Amino acid sequence: MSEISDITWFVLVSTIMAILGIVLGTMLPAIAMGRSISHALEALSRQPEAEGSITRTLFIGLAMIESLAIYCLVIVLIVLFRNPLLEYLIQ
């Protein structure tokens, strides 16, 4: 059996953590979006005359929640393809 090097372990752990990061980074904003849409529909059923205000606020909130998921994706891609800590292991 061959011994696994430190670089291989580091890449393996980085990949597993990136997978967990993208899972949490998409699952949690999806839950938040579902809750915000649910509450917006509840608010619309209570006050139909405030539809414009509720809808506008909902879309702004959904855009902010979606930006969190995109930031998470960007960080995960940086870790996977251009990991700055990997340079220290190679030296």
ABEGO torsion letter per residue (X at the ends): XBBBBAAAAAAAAAAAAAAAAAAAAAAAAAAAAAAAAAAAAAAAAABAAAAAAAAAAAAAAAAAAAAAAAAAAAAAAAAAABBAAAAAAAX
